[in-house]
Amino acid sequence: ATLGCAAPSPDRRVLAAKVGDDVVLWDAATGKELWRLDKPDGHLNGIAFSPDRKLAATCGDHIRLWDAITGARVRELEAPEGFLAAAAFLPDARTLVSTARDATLWRDIETGKVLYEDAVGEGGLLVAASPDGKRVVVEGSNHALRLLDAEKKTELCSISPAGSEQAAVCLAFSPD
């Protein structure tokens, strides 16, 4: 089976990955499979854990939230037209930032309400939130990296790798 998107839990004790058409969670220390979602409906592009490790989010045709311990579906959030490429939780464990074809969305995971929409017109491919929740970085479809102030929802800077037409494979902040 082909290994797709993957994400470690914040405490690094659990690893989630797309394996073929399934989503699998393993104990990172023992390699023991904790649970498997057999062919969850829809296309899968990304996986993220909430900071408290209670939830796992999958995104693609929809955003689905799963109990990270049992694998039970908790809720589904509507997706904008098209697909969702990636998602990241903010440290409050209530806000999920997701990238879509034409926008980056901040959502309340309890209500599904869009709290903020950054309609940059170029869409987003990847997203990561800083551990303190103050910054979010998004890779746009033009492969430029946009660093955003998560509270003010303003762009701090944009980085375009000179001469590169290659997309980033992943985005991450250092723990400090």
N, CA and C atoms as a LAMMPS dump frame, in Angstrom:
ITEM: TIMESTEP
0
ITEM: NUMBER OF ATOMS
528
ITEM: BOX BOUNDS ff ff ff
-5.0000000000000000e+02 5.0000000000000000e+02
-5.0000000000000000e+02 5.0000000000000000e+02
-5.0000000000000000e+02 5.0000000000000000e+02
ITEM: ATOMS id mol type element x y z
1 1 1 N 0.843 -1.187 0
2 1 2 C 0 0 0
3 1 3 C 0.883 1.242 0
4 2 1 N 0.391 2.291 -0.621
5 2 2 C 1.121 3.545 -0.72
6 2 3 C 0.926 4.37 0.543
7 3 1 N 2.032 4.908 1.054
8 3 2 C 1.988 5.779 2.225
9 3 3 C 1.785 7.207 1.754
10 4 1 N 0.767 7.875 2.32
11 4 2 C 0.47 9.259 1.942
12 4 3 C 0.81 10.199 3.07
13 5 1 N -0.02 11.204 3.263
14 5 2 C 0.221 12.212 4.29
15 5 3 C 0.35 11.552 5.657
16 6 1 N 1.15 12.171 6.511
17 6 2 C 1.387 11.622 7.846
18 6 3 C 1.543 12.773 8.833
19 7 1 N 1.266 12.501 10.107
20 7 2 C 1.414 13.518 11.149
21 7 3 C 1.678 12.846 12.482
22 8 1 N 2.653 13.357 13.251
23 8 2 C 2.837 12.877 14.618
24 8 3 C 1.922 13.647 15.554
25 9 1 N 1.535 13.016 16.663
26 9 2 C 0.769 13.743 17.68
27 9 3 C 1.708 14.765 18.334
28 10 1 N 1.178 15.804 18.969
29 10 2 C 2.025 16.82 19.591
30 10 3 C 3.009 16.257 20.617
31 11 1 N 2.615 15.199 21.319
32 11 2 C 3.522 14.607 22.307
33 11 3 C 4.424 13.533 21.693
34 12 1 N 4.305 13.344 20.394
35 12 2 C 5.122 12.405 19.613
36 12 3 C 4.904 10.945 20.004
37 13 1 N 3.804 10.645 20.683
38 13 2 C 3.529 9.267 21.106
39 13 3 C 2.724 8.484 20.087
40 14 1 N 2.065 9.198 19.158
41 14 2 C 1.205 8.55 18.168
42 14 3 C 1.561 9.084 16.787
43 15 1 N 1.533 8.215 15.795
44 15 2 C 1.75 8.608 14.412
45 15 3 C 0.519 8.229 13.607
46 16 1 N 0.004 9.172 12.83
47 16 2 C -1.132 8.918 11.94
48 16 3 C -0.652 9.04 10.506
49 17 1 N -1.175 8.19 9.628
50 17 2 C -0.792 8.263 8.219
51 17 3 C -1.886 7.691 7.339
52 18 1 N -1.901 8.171 6.114
53 18 2 C -2.752 7.581 5.09
54 18 3 C -1.972 6.412 4.514
55 19 1 N -2.586 5.236 4.546
56 19 2 C -1.967 4.033 3.996
57 19 3 C -2.941 3.464 2.975
58 20 1 N -2.599 3.579 1.698
59 20 2 C -3.559 3.218 0.661
60 20 3 C -4.761 4.135 0.777
61 21 1 N -5.933 3.564 0.955
62 21 2 C -7.159 4.36 1.132
63 21 3 C -7.57 4.486 2.59
64 22 1 N -6.775 3.953 3.519
65 22 2 C -7.121 3.94 4.942
66 22 3 C -6.333 5.003 5.704
67 23 1 N -6.813 5.325 6.904
68 23 2 C -6.063 6.145 7.856
69 23 3 C -5.709 5.228 9.015
70 24 1 N -4.419 5.202 9.382
71 24 2 C -3.951 4.306 10.438
72 24 3 C -3.227 5.124 11.507
73 25 1 N -3.493 4.814 12.781
74 25 2 C -2.762 5.408 13.894
75 25 3 C -1.976 4.318 14.603
76 26 1 N -0.7 4.617 14.897
77 26 2 C 0.195 3.672 15.569
78 26 3 C 0.749 4.289 16.842
79 27 1 N 1.064 3.442 17.799
80 27 2 C 1.852 3.822 18.96
81 27 3 C 3.275 4.007 18.446
82 28 1 N 3.837 5.203 18.59
83 28 2 C 5.153 5.496 18.02
84 28 3 C 6.283 4.727 18.707
85 29 1 N 6.115 4.335 19.956
86 29 2 C 7.162 3.611 20.667
87 29 3 C 7.196 2.125 20.312
88 30 1 N 6.016 1.537 20.118
89 30 2 C 5.952 0.086 19.896
90 30 3 C 5.635 -0.298 18.452
91 31 1 N 5.09 0.645 17.672
92 31 2 C 4.663 0.325 16.313
93 31 3 C 3.321 -0.384 16.26
94 32 1 N 2.685 -0.564 17.411
95 32 2 C 1.397 -1.252 17.463
96 32 3 C 0.311 -0.363 16.847
97 33 1 N -0.511 -0.969 15.975
98 33 2 C -1.62 -0.237 15.38
99 33 3 C -2.667 0.024 16.456
100 34 1 N -3.064 1.292 16.601
101 34 2 C -4.059 1.67 17.604
102 34 3 C -5.468 1.609 17.029
103 35 1 N -5.643 2.14 15.817
104 35 2 C -6.909 2.024 15.116
105 35 3 C -6.728 2.344 13.656
106 36 1 N -7.721 1.943 12.879
107 36 2 C -7.685 2.111 11.428
108 36 3 C -9.067 2.528 10.958
109 37 1 N -9.088 3.5 10.08
110 37 2 C -10.315 3.9 9.4
111 37 3 C -10.251 3.274 8.018
112 38 1 N -11.082 2.29 7.79
113 38 2 C -11.083 1.625 6.495
114 38 3 C -11.782 2.493 5.469
115 39 1 N -11.016 2.967 4.534
116 39 2 C -11.533 3.757 3.41
117 39 3 C -12.538 4.823 3.843
118 40 1 N -12.085 5.796 4.668
119 40 2 C -13.022 6.866 5.017
120 40 3 C -13.451 7.563 3.734
121 41 1 N -14.742 7.876 3.645
122 41 2 C -15.248 8.414 2.389
123 41 3 C -14.603 9.747 2.05
124 42 1 N -14.384 9.962 0.777
125 42 2 C -13.781 11.198 0.3
126 42 3 C -12.286 11.068 0.102
127 43 1 N -11.746 12.015 -0.612
128 43 2 C -10.311 12.071 -0.894
129 43 3 C -9.592 12.634 0.33
130 44 1 N -8.46 12.084 0.681
131 44 2 C -7.729 12.501 1.876
132 44 3 C -6.43 13.198 1.486
133 45 1 N -6.267 14.441 1.955
134 45 2 C -5.057 15.215 1.665
135 45 3 C -4.203 15.492 2.893
136 46 1 N -4.809 15.542 4.07
137 46 2 C -4.047 15.926 5.244
138 46 3 C -4.608 15.359 6.526
139 47 1 N -3.73 15.267 7.522
140 47 2 C -4.077 14.773 8.86
141 47 3 C -3.429 15.72 9.866
142 48 1 N -4.151 16.045 10.931
143 48 2 C -3.596 16.882 11.996
144 48 3 C -4.161 16.431 13.332
145 49 1 N -3.377 16.598 14.393
146 49 2 C -3.823 16.31 15.757
147 49 3 C -4.086 17.608 16.485
148 50 1 N -5.08 17.601 17.376
149 50 2 C -5.282 18.74 18.269
150 50 3 C -4.14 18.752 19.281
151 51 1 N -3.798 19.927 19.822
152 51 2 C -2.683 20.02 20.768
153 51 3 C -2.85 19.135 22.003
154 52 1 N -4.098 18.887 22.418
155 52 2 C -4.333 18.039 23.582
156 52 3 C -4.419 16.559 23.2
157 53 1 N -4.245 16.246 21.931
158 53 2 C -4.244 14.895 21.35
159 53 3 C -5.588 14.185 21.488
160 54 1 N -6.639 14.935 21.765
161 54 2 C -7.954 14.314 21.881
162 54 3 C -8.597 14.079 20.526
163 55 1 N -8.258 14.921 19.541
164 55 2 C -8.872 14.828 18.22
165 55 3 C -7.826 14.666 17.128
166 56 1 N -8.23 13.969 16.088
167 56 2 C -7.467 13.933 14.845
168 56 3 C -8.385 14.496 13.776
169 57 1 N -7.852 15.329 12.909
170 57 2 C -8.628 15.9 11.816
171 57 3 C -8.094 15.355 10.506
172 58 1 N -8.997 14.964 9.618
173 58 2 C -8.612 14.588 8.267
174 58 3 C -9.274 15.58 7.325
175 59 1 N -8.577 15.922 6.259
176 59 2 C -9.169 16.861 5.313
177 59 3 C -8.954 16.386 3.892
178 60 1 N -9.868 16.726 3.06
179 60 2 C -9.883 16.373 1.655
180 60 3 C -11.158 16.936 1.079
181 61 1 N -12.147 16.078 0.826
182 61 2 C -13.457 16.544 0.373
183 61 3 C -14.23 17.191 1.524
184 62 1 N -13.894 16.825 2.752
185 62 2 C -14.528 17.332 3.965
186 62 3 C -13.452 17.449 5.036
187 63 1 N -13.786 18.144 6.114
188 63 2 C -12.972 18.062 7.324
189 63 3 C -13.742 17.149 8.259
190 64 1 N -13.098 16.089 8.679
191 64 2 C -13.721 15.187 9.644
192 64 3 C -12.857 15.173 10.899
193 65 1 N -13.533 15.233 12.041
194 65 2 C -12.851 15.173 13.327
195 65 3 C -13.13 13.815 13.943
196 66 1 N -12.075 13.171 14.43
197 66 2 C -12.136 11.823 14.986
198 66 3 C -11.624 11.84 16.411
199 67 1 N -12.186 11.003 17.248
200 67 2 C -11.639 10.784 18.585
201 67 3 C -10.298 10.09 18.381
202 68 1 N -9.215 10.719 18.803
203 68 2 C -7.886 10.19 18.537
204 68 3 C -7.565 8.938 19.352
205 69 1 N -8.358 8.637 20.358
206 69 2 C -8.142 7.427 21.155
207 69 3 C -8.913 6.244 20.575
208 70 1 N -10.174 6.47 20.205
209 70 2 C -11.025 5.357 19.768
210 70 3 C -11.219 5.265 18.258
211 71 1 N -11.024 6.365 17.549
212 71 2 C -11.276 6.383 16.114
213 71 3 C -12.723 6.682 15.76
214 72 1 N -13.56 6.983 16.738
215 72 2 C -14.964 7.299 16.47
216 72 3 C -15.079 8.686 15.832
217 73 1 N -15.957 8.815 14.836
218 73 2 C -16.172 10.112 14.207
219 73 3 C -16.884 11.021 15.196
220 74 1 N -16.342 12.22 15.387
221 74 2 C -16.906 13.195 16.31
222 74 3 C -17.832 14.156 15.571
223 75 1 N -17.356 14.708 14.463
224 75 2 C -18.185 15.607 13.659
225 75 3 C -17.531 15.834 12.306
226 76 1 N -18.328 16.427 11.426
227 76 2 C -17.848 16.772 10.093
228 76 3 C -18.097 18.251 9.876
229 77 1 N -17.131 18.927 9.301
230 77 2 C -17.259 20.341 8.987
231 77 3 C -17.398 20.487 7.481
232 78 1 N -18.259 21.385 7.068
233 78 2 C -18.439 21.611 5.64
234 78 3 C -17.149 22.108 5.024
235 79 1 N -16.909 21.653 3.808
236 79 2 C -15.747 22.113 3.06
237 79 3 C -16.197 23.186 2.082
238 80 1 N -15.33 24.151 1.802
239 80 2 C -15.682 25.098 0.754
240 80 3 C -15.705 24.361 -0.583
241 81 1 N -16.176 25.022 -1.597
242 81 2 C -16.22 24.39 -2.916
243 81 3 C -14.818 23.911 -3.287
244 82 1 N -14.735 22.702 -3.769
245 82 2 C -13.44 22.151 -4.136
246 82 3 C -12.94 21.187 -3.09
247 83 1 N -11.72 21.376 -2.663
248 83 2 C -11.115 20.438 -1.724
249 83 3 C -10.316 21.193 -0.682
250 84 1 N -10.009 20.499 0.392
251 84 2 C -9.146 21.039 1.444
252 84 3 C -7.804 20.342 1.334
253 85 1 N -6.755 21.115 1.284
254 85 2 C -5.432 20.54 1.07
255 85 3 C -4.737 20.152 2.371
256 86 1 N -4.895 20.954 3.427
257 86 2 C -4.169 20.694 4.669
258 86 3 C -4.883 21.386 5.822
259 87 1 N -4.549 20.974 7.046
260 87 2 C -5.151 21.574 8.237
261 87 3 C -4.151 21.556 9.384
262 88 1 N -4.312 22.511 10.29
263 88 2 C -3.491 22.576 11.503
264 88 3 C -4.331 23.174 12.618
265 89 1 N -4.224 22.612 13.813
266 89 2 C -4.907 23.154 14.989
267 89 3 C -4.06 24.266 15.599
268 90 1 N -4.739 25.274 16.136
269 90 2 C -4.048 26.259 16.963
270 90 3 C -3.977 25.701 18.374
271 91 1 N -3.081 26.212 19.218
272 91 2 C -2.904 25.654 20.563
273 91 3 C -4.139 25.677 21.446
274 92 1 N -5.15 26.491 21.138
275 92 2 C -6.358 26.511 21.96
276 92 3 C -7.187 25.238 21.796
277 93 1 N -6.84 24.388 20.831
278 93 2 C -7.515 23.108 20.545
279 93 3 C -8.967 23.294 20.11
280 94 1 N -9.375 24.532 19.86
281 94 2 C -10.741 24.816 19.394
282 94 3 C -10.753 25.383 17.979
283 95 1 N -9.592 25.849 17.522
284 95 2 C -9.51 26.499 16.222
285 95 3 C -8.68 25.648 15.264
286 96 1 N -9.252 25.412 14.091
287 96 2 C -8.578 24.644 13.05
288 96 3 C -8.376 25.557 11.853
289 97 1 N -7.149 25.642 11.382
290 97 2 C -6.836 26.423 10.189
291 97 3 C -6.697 25.43 9.041
292 98 1 N -7.427 25.675 7.951
293 98 2 C -7.348 24.769 6.807
294 98 3 C -7.13 25.566 5.532
295 99 1 N -6.472 24.927 4.584
296 99 2 C -6.22 25.555 3.299
297 99 3 C -7.133 24.932 2.253
298 100 1 N -7.633 25.773 1.378
299 100 2 C -8.518 25.331 0.298
300 100 3 C -8.033 25.952 -1.003
301 101 1 N -8.763 25.665 -2.056
302 101 2 C -8.365 26.133 -3.384
303 101 3 C -8.161 27.645 -3.423
304 102 1 N -9.054 28.415 -2.811
305 102 2 C -8.992 29.869 -2.932
306 102 3 C -8.825 30.615 -1.616
307 103 1 N -8.671 29.907 -0.515
308 103 2 C -8.635 30.617 0.761
309 103 3 C -8.001 29.77 1.858
310 104 1 N -7.65 30.448 2.928
311 104 2 C -7.256 29.808 4.173
312 104 3 C -8.336 30.157 5.181
313 105 1 N -8.881 29.133 5.856
314 105 2 C -10.012 29.323 6.765
315 105 3 C -9.632 29.024 8.205
316 106 1 N -10.047 29.903 9.122
317 106 2 C -9.955 29.652 10.556
318 106 3 C -11.359 29.24 10.982
319 107 1 N -11.5 28.066 11.657
320 107 2 C -12.829 27.577 12.048
321 107 3 C -12.875 27.195 13.518
322 108 1 N -14.046 27.398 14.102
323 108 2 C -14.338 26.877 15.434
324 108 3 C -14.75 25.422 15.243
325 109 1 N -14.041 24.479 15.86
326 109 2 C -14.334 23.066 15.61
327 109 3 C -15.61 22.596 16.296
328 110 1 N -16.076 23.317 17.306
329 110 2 C -17.324 22.934 17.97
330 110 3 C -18.545 23.275 17.125
331 111 1 N -18.525 24.458 16.527
332 111 2 C -19.69 24.919 15.775
333 111 3 C -19.526 24.753 14.266
334 112 1 N -18.281 24.637 13.801
335 112 2 C -18.016 24.588 12.371
336 112 3 C -17.987 25.961 11.731
337 113 1 N -18.292 26.992 12.519
338 113 2 C -18.356 28.364 12.006
339 113 3 C -16.986 28.821 11.514
340 114 1 N -16.992 29.466 10.344
341 114 2 C -15.77 30.087 9.832
342 114 3 C -15.556 31.377 10.609
343 115 1 N -14.45 31.455 11.338
344 115 2 C -14.133 32.625 12.15
345 115 3 C -13.448 33.697 11.312
346 116 1 N -12.696 33.25 10.312
347 116 2 C -11.968 34.178 9.445
348 116 3 C -11.636 33.455 8.151
349 117 1 N -11.731 34.183 7.052
350 117 2 C -11.362 33.64 5.748
351 117 3 C -10.344 34.565 5.108
352 118 1 N -9.175 34.018 4.818
353 118 2 C -8.111 34.76 4.146
354 118 3 C -8.184 34.376 2.675
355 119 1 N -8.932 35.151 1.905
356 119 2 C -9.142 34.845 0.487
357 119 3 C -8.021 35.477 -0.325
358 120 1 N -6.925 34.767 -0.421
359 120 2 C -5.751 35.303 -1.101
360 120 3 C -5.795 35.083 -2.6
361 121 1 N -6.753 34.322 -3.096
362 121 2 C -6.895 34.12 -4.518
363 121 3 C -5.996 33.066 -5.113
364 122 1 N -4.927 32.728 -4.401
365 122 2 C -4.01 31.724 -4.93
366 122 3 C -4.166 30.385 -4.223
367 123 1 N -5.027 30.341 -3.256
368 123 2 C -5.26 29.088 -2.548
369 123 3 C -4.106 28.719 -1.65
370 124 1 N -4.251 27.586 -1.011
371 124 2 C -3.216 27.114 -0.115
372 124 3 C -3.011 25.63 -0.284
373 125 1 N -1.775 25.202 -0.151
374 125 2 C -1.445 23.796 -0.288
375 125 3 C -1.078 23.166 1.047
376 126 1 N -0.332 23.895 1.861
377 126 2 C 0.114 23.394 3.158
378 126 3 C -0.105 24.472 4.208
379 127 1 N -0.214 24.045 5.463
380 127 2 C -0.368 24.994 6.555
381 127 3 C 0.284 24.421 7.807
382 128 1 N 0.849 25.301 8.627
383 128 2 C 1.399 24.904 9.93
384 128 3 C 1.189 26.058 10.898
385 129 1 N 0.951 25.722 12.154
386 129 2 C 0.783 26.722 13.211
387 129 3 C 1.968 26.631 14.16
388 130 1 N 2.429 27.785 14.619
389 130 2 C 3.532 27.787 15.58
390 130 3 C 3.04 27.215 16.905
391 131 1 N 3.937 26.633 17.701
392 131 2 C 3.529 26.034 18.985
393 131 3 C 2.831 27.017 19.926
394 132 1 N 3.191 28.3 19.859
395 132 2 C 2.545 29.285 20.732
396 132 3 C 1.267 29.853 20.111
397 133 1 N 0.96 29.47 18.879
398 133 2 C -0.262 29.902 18.222
399 133 3 C -0.233 31.313 17.677
400 134 1 N 0.916 31.974 17.734
401 134 2 C 0.991 33.363 17.282
402 134 3 C 1.194 33.501 15.78
403 135 1 N 1.699 32.458 15.147
404 135 2 C 1.996 32.524 13.723
405 135 3 C 1.422 31.314 12.999
406 136 1 N 1.053 31.541 11.745
407 136 2 C 0.618 30.479 10.847
408 136 3 C 1.382 30.679 9.546
409 137 1 N 1.886 29.605 8.974
410 137 2 C 2.538 29.696 7.673
411 137 3 C 1.721 28.877 6.683
412 138 1 N 1.507 29.453 5.496
413 138 2 C 0.713 28.82 4.446
414 138 3 C 1.533 28.816 3.169
415 139 1 N 1.538 27.67 2.488
416 139 2 C 2.131 27.641 1.157
417 139 3 C 0.999 27.82 0.156
418 140 1 N 1.111 28.844 -0.675
419 140 2 C 0.103 29.094 -1.693
420 140 3 C 0.341 28.235 -2.922
421 141 1 N -0.642 28.214 -3.815
422 141 2 C -0.502 27.412 -5.026
423 141 3 C 0.606 27.942 -5.929
424 142 1 N 1.065 29.186 -5.691
425 142 2 C 2.202 29.726 -6.423
426 142 3 C 3.532 29.349 -5.742
427 143 1 N 3.461 28.54 -4.695
428 143 2 C 4.587 28.006 -3.915
429 143 3 C 5.27 29.039 -3.018
430 144 1 N 4.731 30.25 -2.938
431 144 2 C 5.256 31.229 -1.998
432 144 3 C 4.775 30.852 -0.6
433 145 1 N 5.608 31.092 0.394
434 145 2 C 5.252 30.854 1.794
435 145 3 C 4.833 32.184 2.4
436 146 1 N 3.636 32.205 3.002
437 146 2 C 3.12 33.411 3.639
438 146 3 C 3.094 33.197 5.144
439 147 1 N 3.795 34.053 5.879
440 147 2 C 3.789 34.003 7.334
441 147 3 C 2.737 34.983 7.813
442 148 1 N 1.753 34.469 8.581
443 148 2 C 0.618 35.275 9.031
444 148 3 C 0.621 35.429 10.542
445 149 1 N 0.203 36.579 11.012
446 149 2 C -0.062 36.793 12.435
447 149 3 C -1.417 36.145 12.7
448 150 1 N -1.448 35.12 13.542
449 150 2 C -2.675 34.343 13.75
450 150 3 C -3.762 35.138 14.466
451 151 1 N -3.387 36.095 15.282
452 151 2 C -4.393 36.882 15.999
453 151 3 C -4.952 38 15.128
454 152 1 N -4.07 38.756 14.485
455 152 2 C -4.51 39.892 13.667
456 152 3 C -4.906 39.467 12.256
457 153 1 N -4.536 38.237 11.861
458 153 2 C -4.837 37.711 10.517
459 153 3 C -4.208 38.584 9.433
460 154 1 N -2.994 39.053 9.701
461 154 2 C -2.284 39.881 8.734
462 154 3 C -1.02 39.162 8.277
463 155 1 N -0.609 39.478 7.063
464 155 2 C 0.614 38.88 6.528
465 155 3 C 1.818 39.613 7.093
466 156 1 N 2.749 38.849 7.654
467 156 2 C 3.978 39.421 8.192
468 156 3 C 5.054 39.486 7.124
469 157 1 N 5.099 38.44 6.3
470 157 2 C 6.056 38.427 5.194
471 157 3 C 5.692 37.301 4.235
472 158 1 N 6.286 37.368 3.057
473 158 2 C 6.096 36.337 2.051
474 158 3 C 7.462 35.931 1.536
475 159 1 N 7.678 34.646 1.388
476 159 2 C 8.967 34.127 0.927
477 159 3 C 8.722 33.335 -0.342
478 160 1 N 9.392 33.731 -1.408
479 160 2 C 9.303 33.003 -2.674
480 160 3 C 10.686 32.482 -3.014
481 161 1 N 10.878 31.17 -2.907
482 161 2 C 12.191 30.628 -3.238
483 161 3 C 12.561 30.963 -4.685
484 162 1 N 13.66 31.687 -4.865
485 162 2 C 14.084 32.139 -6.192
486 162 3 C 14.356 30.958 -7.116
487 163 1 N 13.768 31.017 -8.298
488 163 2 C 14.04 30.008 -9.314
489 163 3 C 13.42 28.657 -9.058
490 164 1 N 12.613 28.54 -8.034
491 164 2 C 12.04 27.237 -7.707
492 164 3 C 10.582 27.186 -8.116
493 165 1 N 10.224 26.149 -8.842
494 165 2 C 8.834 25.909 -9.171
495 165 3 C 8.334 24.658 -8.458
496 166 1 N 9.111 24.172 -7.506
497 166 2 C 8.751 22.981 -6.751
498 166 3 C 7.958 23.356 -5.515
499 167 1 N 6.955 22.57 -5.219
500 167 2 C 6.159 22.783 -4.017
501 167 3 C 6.903 22.262 -2.794
502 168 1 N 6.61 22.858 -1.651
503 168 2 C 7.135 22.322 -0.394
504 168 3 C 6.469 20.974 -0.146
505 169 1 N 7.158 20.113 0.566
506 169 2 C 6.615 18.796 0.908
507 169 3 C 5.899 18.857 2.256
508 170 1 N 6.442 19.647 3.174
509 170 2 C 5.807 19.824 4.478
510 170 3 C 6.251 21.158 5.055
511 171 1 N 5.499 21.626 6.042
512 171 2 C 5.828 22.851 6.759
513 171 3 C 5.811 22.546 8.247
514 172 1 N 6.721 23.15 8.986
515 172 2 C 6.752 22.95 10.435
516 172 3 C 7.494 24.11 11.091
517 173 1 N 7.127 24.374 12.331
518 173 2 C 7.842 25.337 13.166
519 173 3 C 8.71 24.564 14.137
520 174 1 N 9.818 25.159 14.556
521 174 2 C 10.604 24.536 15.618
522 174 3 C 9.842 24.709 16.929
523 175 1 N 10.078 23.828 17.916
524 175 2 C 9.336 23.912 19.184
525 175 3 C 9.521 25.222 19.931
526 176 1 N 10.621 25.92 19.687
527 176 2 C 10.869 27.162 20.405
528 176 3 C 10.72 28.367 19.502
